[in-house]
Amino acid sequence: MEEFKRTAWRALHQLPSRIADADGLLHDDCEFHVSHPMNLLIGAANVVARLYEPMLQAFPDLARRADIFMAGQWDGHIDGGGGLWVATTGHYLGTMRASWLGIPASGRTAFIRYGEFYRWVDGRIVEARVLLDLVDVARQCGVPILPPSSGVELLVPGPVTHDGLLLGPSDPARSRASLDLVMAMIGGLKRFDRKDLHSMGMEQYWTPDMMWYGPCGIGTARGVDGFQRHHQRPFLNAFPDRVGGHHRARIADGAYVASTGWPSVRAHHLGEYLGVAATGASIGMRVMDWWRVEGDRLAENWVFIDLPHLFLQLGIDLMGRLALHEEERAESGR
């Protein structure tokens, strides 16, 4: 595992800045499940053309800065995907010289928060799950496509312990204990009685000063009270019948656990959410999580939600708001 980690670490740092090397890293028939509007990309050539090349055209000096890098085996018992996975999160950064996915070029440095899972077979990537916080990139470029976050909007930091790059071996017993804690916490979430947030008993799973790092539109919160105020209460008011499942990968590596797959959540939109009144729509959510364990509690949680994809199911094209902004700006310049 240690040799694989170091090989994967070197290989992933070639992408996307060295896309000429992609042919040797990506399986010809690989499947990339990416944020809206890119969505499902099949085949290495398609991944390069639809994901990597547009990024490099917009950010010619693009660089990757990983905060967490981990690996583990997944048995695939929930929704398939069994095998060897790498999970990494952090930021891409670069000078935005051209528009990207409709986001107008700022000419300034921009940070693209990323969450990535890769399944490897025989030294090549056969499957990937990639979420990019495009709402935050638009905000950085002066085009807010959602109302201001209830939580704090900031450059999401890595682990406070600065030990998230797990290139060496991990204690299997510690990894197992970390995964068991996350599974117990998820079990607590399932106990919600649709009336009282305390019915889930979250205080027993989290440190008092826990940090929850959500996507732009929700923001960052501290402590269970902050987590509930800025995320859980609004979310459960909007989606009270939410049901989790369909996780494609869930791995543990020492004090860290990572999970993804979609739809991670299925629900009906029954209350106001991020400025949108209830629509009654049936939705499925694309989600990624990383957790850091401290002692016998969870201390930090990095969360990705593909909000443009979610809002599309509510009848709202967030990325389409970018085009409206450009039209209004052109109109005002006449």
KAKANOR-V387211 format. One record per pair of residues at least 12 apart in sequence whose C-alpha atoms are under 10 Angstrom apart, sorted by the first residue. I is the first residue (numbers start at 1). J is the second residue. Records with the same first field share a line. If there is no record, write none. Layout:
I->J + J
//
This chain:
1->71 + 72 + 73 + 84 + 167 + 168 + 169 + 170
2->71 + 166 + 167 + 168 + 169 + 170
3->167 + 168 + 169
4->71 + 84 + 86 + 120 + 123 + 167 + 168
5->69 + 70 + 71 + 72 + 85 + 86 + 165 + 166 + 167 + 168 + 169
6->166 + 167 + 168
7->123 + 167
8->25 + 69 + 70 + 71 + 86 + 118 + 120 + 123 + 124 + 125 + 167
9->66 + 69 + 70 + 86 + 88 + 165 + 166 + 167
11->24 + 25 + 123 + 124
12->25 + 64 + 86 + 88 + 118
13->63 + 64 + 65 + 66
14->63 + 64
15->48 + 52 + 62 + 63 + 64
16->48 + 51 + 52 + 53 + 55 + 56 + 62 + 63 + 64 + 92
17->52 + 53 + 55 + 56 + 59 + 60 + 61 + 62 + 63 + 64
18->52 + 56
19->48 + 49 + 52 + 53 + 56
20->48
22->44 + 45 + 47 + 48 + 52 + 124 + 125
23->44 + 45 + 48 + 124
24->44 + 123 + 124 + 125
25->44 + 120 + 123 + 124 + 125 + 126
26->43 + 44 + 45 + 47 + 48 + 120 + 123 + 124 + 125 + 126 + 127 + 128
27->43 + 44 + 45 + 120 + 121 + 122 + 123 + 124 + 125 + 126 + 127
28->42 + 43 + 44 + 45 + 46 + 124 + 125 + 126
29->41 + 42 + 43 + 44 + 45 + 46 + 125 + 126 + 127
30->42 + 43 + 44 + 45 + 46 + 47 + 119 + 124 + 125 + 126 + 127 + 128
31->43 + 44 + 46 + 47 + 119 + 125 + 126 + 127 + 128 + 129
32->44 + 46 + 47 + 51 + 117 + 118 + 125 + 126 + 127 + 128 + 129 + 130
33->47 + 116 + 117 + 127 + 128 + 129 + 130 + 131 + 261 + 262 + 286
34->47 + 51 + 116 + 128 + 129 + 130 + 131 + 132 + 286 + 306
35->129 + 130 + 131 + 132 + 133 + 134 + 286 + 305 + 306 + 307 + 308 + 309
36->101 + 131 + 132 + 134 + 286 + 306 + 307 + 308 + 309 + 310 + 312 + 318 + 319
37->101 + 134 + 306 + 308 + 309 + 317 + 319
38->50 + 51 + 101
39->51 + 129 + 130 + 131 + 309
40->128 + 129
41->128
42->126 + 127
43->126 + 127
44->125 + 126
54->98 + 99 + 100 + 101
55->92 + 94 + 96 + 98 + 99 + 100 + 101
56->94 + 96 + 97 + 98 + 100
57->96 + 97 + 98 + 99 + 100
58->94 + 95 + 96 + 97 + 98 + 99 + 100 + 101 + 103 + 104 + 105 + 107
59->92 + 93 + 94 + 95 + 96 + 97 + 98 + 99 + 100 + 105 + 107 + 108 + 109 + 110
60->94 + 95 + 96 + 97 + 98
61->93 + 94 + 95 + 96 + 97 + 109
62->92 + 93 + 94 + 95 + 96 + 109 + 110 + 111 + 112
63->91 + 92 + 93 + 94 + 95 + 111
64->89 + 90 + 91 + 92 + 93 + 94 + 111 + 112 + 113 + 114
65->89 + 90 + 91 + 92 + 93 + 111 + 113 + 114
66->88 + 89 + 90 + 91 + 92 + 113 + 114 + 115 + 158 + 164 + 165
67->88 + 89 + 90 + 91 + 156 + 157 + 158 + 159 + 162 + 163 + 164 + 165 + 166
68->87 + 88 + 89 + 90 + 115 + 158 + 159 + 162 + 163 + 164 + 165 + 166 + 256 + 258 + 290 + 292 + 302
69->86 + 87 + 88 + 89 + 90 + 116 + 117 + 163 + 164 + 165 + 166 + 167 + 253 + 256
70->85 + 86 + 87 + 88 + 89 + 117 + 164 + 165 + 166 + 167 + 168 + 170 + 251 + 252 + 253 + 254 + 256 + 257 + 258
71->84 + 85 + 86 + 87 + 88 + 117 + 118 + 119 + 166 + 167 + 169 + 170 + 251 + 252 + 253 + 256 + 257 + 258
72->84 + 85 + 86 + 87 + 119 + 175 + 249 + 250 + 251 + 252 + 253 + 257 + 258
73->85 + 86 + 119 + 249 + 250 + 251 + 252 + 253
74->119 + 248 + 249 + 250 + 251 + 252
75->248 + 249 + 250 + 251
76->247 + 248 + 249 + 250
77->246 + 247 + 248 + 249
78->245 + 246 + 247 + 248 + 249 + 250 + 261
79->245 + 246 + 247 + 248 + 249 + 261 + 262
80->246 + 247 + 248 + 249 + 261
81->119 + 127 + 247 + 248 + 249 + 250 + 261
82->119 + 248 + 249 + 250
83->119 + 120 + 121 + 249
84->118 + 119 + 120 + 121 + 122 + 125 + 249 + 251
85->117 + 118 + 119 + 120 + 121 + 125 + 127 + 128 + 249 + 250 + 251
86->116 + 117 + 118 + 119 + 120 + 125 + 128 + 249 + 251 + 258
87->115 + 116 + 117 + 118 + 119 + 128 + 129 + 130 + 249 + 250 + 251 + 252 + 257 + 258 + 259 + 260 + 288 + 289 + 290
88->114 + 115 + 116 + 117 + 118 + 130 + 164 + 165 + 166 + 258 + 290
89->113 + 114 + 115 + 116 + 117 + 130 + 131 + 132 + 158 + 164 + 165 + 258 + 288 + 289 + 290 + 302 + 303 + 304
90->111 + 112 + 113 + 114 + 115 + 116 + 156 + 157 + 158 + 302
91->110 + 111 + 112 + 113 + 114 + 115 + 132 + 133 + 155 + 156 + 157 + 158
92->110 + 111 + 112 + 113 + 114 + 132
93->109 + 110 + 111 + 112 + 113
94->107 + 108 + 109 + 110 + 111 + 112
95->107 + 108 + 109 + 110 + 111
96->108 + 109 + 110 + 111 + 141
97->109
100->134 + 137 + 138
101->134 + 138 + 319 + 322
102->138 + 319 + 320 + 321 + 322 + 323 + 325 + 326
103->134 + 135 + 137 + 138 + 139 + 140 + 141 + 142 + 143 + 319 + 321 + 322 + 323 + 325 + 326
104->137 + 138 + 141 + 142 + 143 + 322 + 323 + 325 + 326
105->138 + 141 + 142
106->138 + 140 + 141 + 142
107->141
108->140 + 141
109->140 + 141
110->136 + 137 + 138 + 140 + 141
111->133 + 136 + 137 + 140 + 155 + 156
112->132 + 133 + 134 + 135 + 136 + 137 + 138 + 140 + 155
113->131 + 132 + 133 + 134 + 136 + 137 + 155 + 156 + 215 + 216 + 304
114->130 + 131 + 132 + 133 + 134 + 304
115->129 + 130 + 131 + 132 + 133 + 260 + 287 + 288 + 289 + 290 + 302 + 303 + 304 + 305
116->128 + 129 + 130 + 131 + 132 + 260 + 288
117->129 + 130 + 131 + 248 + 249 + 250 + 258 + 259 + 260 + 261 + 288
118->130 + 249
119->249
129->248 + 249 + 260 + 261 + 262 + 286 + 287 + 288
130->260 + 286 + 288 + 304 + 306
131->286 + 287 + 288 + 304 + 305 + 306
132->215 + 304 + 305 + 306
133->214 + 215 + 216 + 217 + 304 + 305 + 306 + 307 + 308
134->215 + 216 + 306 + 307 + 308 + 318 + 319
135->215 + 216 + 217 + 306 + 307 + 308 + 318 + 319
136->153 + 154 + 155 + 215 + 216 + 217 + 219
137->216
138->216 + 319 + 322
139->153 + 216 + 217
143->321 + 322 + 325 + 326
144->216 + 217 + 318 + 321 + 322 + 325
145->217 + 308 + 317 + 318 + 319 + 320 + 321 + 322 + 325
146->216 + 217 + 218 + 274 + 275 + 307 + 308 + 318 + 321
147->216 + 217 + 218 + 274 + 275
148->216 + 217 + 218 + 219 + 274 + 275
149->214 + 215 + 216 + 217 + 218 + 219 + 220 + 230 + 274
150->216 + 217 + 218 + 219 + 220 + 221 + 229 + 230 + 231 + 234 + 274
151->212 + 213 + 214 + 215 + 216 + 217 + 218 + 219 + 220 + 221 + 222 + 226 + 227 + 229 + 230 + 231
152->213 + 214 + 216 + 217 + 218 + 219 + 220 + 221 + 222 + 230
153->213 + 214 + 215 + 216 + 217 + 218 + 219 + 220 + 221
154->213 + 215 + 216 + 219 + 220
155->213 + 216 + 220
156->212 + 213 + 214 + 215 + 216 + 219 + 220 + 302
157->213 + 302
158->213 + 300 + 302
159->211 + 291 + 292 + 299 + 300 + 301 + 302
160->211 + 292 + 299 + 300
161->292 + 294
163->255 + 256
164->253 + 254 + 255 + 256 + 292
166->253 + 254 + 255 + 256
168->253
169->253 + 254
170->252 + 253 + 254 + 255
171->253 + 254 + 255
172->252 + 253 + 254
173->253 + 254
174->252 + 253 + 254 + 255 + 256 + 293
175->251 + 252 + 253 + 254 + 255 + 256 + 257 + 293
176->251 + 252 + 253 + 254 + 255 + 257
177->252 + 254 + 255 + 293 + 296
178->251 + 252 + 253 + 254 + 255 + 256 + 257 + 291 + 292 + 293 + 294 + 295 + 296 + 297 + 298
179->250 + 251 + 252 + 253 + 254 + 255 + 256 + 257 + 258 + 291 + 293
180->252 + 257
181->205 + 206 + 257 + 293 + 296 + 297 + 298
182->205 + 252 + 256 + 257 + 258 + 259 + 291 + 292 + 293 + 297 + 298
184->205
185->200 + 201 + 202 + 203 + 204 + 205 + 206 + 297 + 298
186->200 + 202 + 205 + 244
187->200 + 201
188->200 + 201 + 202 + 204 + 205
189->201 + 202 + 243 + 244
190->242 + 243 + 244
192->236 + 240 + 241
193->240
194->236 + 237 + 239 + 240 + 241
195->236 + 237 + 240
196->233
197->228 + 232 + 233 + 236
198->228
202->224 + 225 + 228
203->223 + 224 + 225 + 297
204->296 + 297 + 298
205->224 + 293 + 296 + 297 + 298 + 299
206->223 + 224 + 293 + 294 + 296 + 297 + 298 + 299 + 300 + 301
207->223 + 224 + 293 + 294 + 295 + 296 + 297 + 298 + 299 + 300
208->222 + 223 + 224 + 225 + 297 + 298 + 299
209->221 + 222 + 223 + 224 + 225 + 226 + 298 + 299 + 300
210->222 + 223 + 224 + 225 + 226 + 227 + 292 + 294 + 297 + 298 + 299 + 300 + 301
211->223 + 224 + 226 + 227 + 291 + 292 + 298 + 299 + 300 + 301 + 302
212->224 + 226 + 227 + 230 + 231 + 291 + 299 + 300 + 301 + 302 + 303
213->227 + 289 + 290 + 300 + 301 + 302 + 303 + 304
214->227 + 230 + 231 + 289 + 301 + 302 + 303 + 304 + 305
215->302 + 303 + 304 + 305 + 306 + 307
216->304 + 305 + 307
217->274 + 305 + 307
218->230 + 231 + 234 + 235 + 274 + 305 + 307
219->231 + 303
220->301 + 302 + 303
222->300
223->299 + 300
234->271 + 272 + 273 + 274
235->269 + 271 + 272 + 273 + 274
236->269 + 270 + 271 + 273
237->269 + 270 + 271 + 272 + 273 + 278
238->267 + 268 + 269 + 270 + 271 + 272 + 273 + 274 + 276 + 277 + 278 + 279 + 280
239->265 + 266 + 267 + 268 + 269 + 270 + 271 + 272 + 273 + 278 + 280 + 282 + 283
240->267 + 268 + 269 + 270 + 271
241->265 + 266 + 267 + 268 + 269 + 270
242->264 + 265 + 266 + 267 + 268 + 269 + 283 + 284
243->263 + 264 + 265 + 266 + 267 + 268 + 284
244->262 + 263 + 264 + 265 + 266 + 267 + 284 + 285
245->260 + 261 + 262 + 263 + 264 + 265 + 266
246->260 + 261 + 262 + 263 + 264 + 265 + 266
247->259 + 260 + 261 + 262 + 263 + 264 + 265 + 287 + 288
248->260 + 261 + 262 + 263 + 264
249->261 + 288
250->288 + 289 + 290
251->290
252->290 + 291 + 292
253->292
254->292 + 293
255->291 + 292 + 293 + 294 + 295 + 298
256->290 + 291 + 292 + 293 + 294 + 298 + 300 + 301
257->289 + 290 + 291 + 292 + 293 + 301
258->288 + 289 + 290 + 291 + 292 + 301 + 302 + 303
259->287 + 288 + 289 + 290 + 291 + 303
260->286 + 287 + 288 + 289 + 290 + 304
261->285 + 286 + 287 + 288 + 289
262->284 + 285 + 286 + 287 + 288
263->283 + 284 + 285 + 286 + 287
264->284 + 285 + 286 + 287 + 288 + 305
265->283 + 284 + 285 + 286 + 287
266->282 + 283 + 284 + 285 + 286
267->280 + 281 + 282 + 283 + 284 + 285
268->280 + 281 + 282 + 283 + 284 + 314
269->281 + 282 + 283 + 313 + 314
270->282
273->311
274->311
276->311 + 314 + 315 + 316
277->314
278->314
279->313 + 314 + 315
280->314
281->313 + 314 + 315
282->313 + 314
283->309 + 310 + 311 + 312 + 313 + 314
284->309 + 310 + 313
285->305 + 306 + 307 + 309 + 310 + 311 + 313
286->304 + 305 + 306 + 307 + 309 + 310
287->303 + 304 + 305 + 306 + 307
288->302 + 303 + 304 + 305 + 306
289->301 + 302 + 303 + 304 + 305
290->302 + 303 + 304
291->303
308->320
//
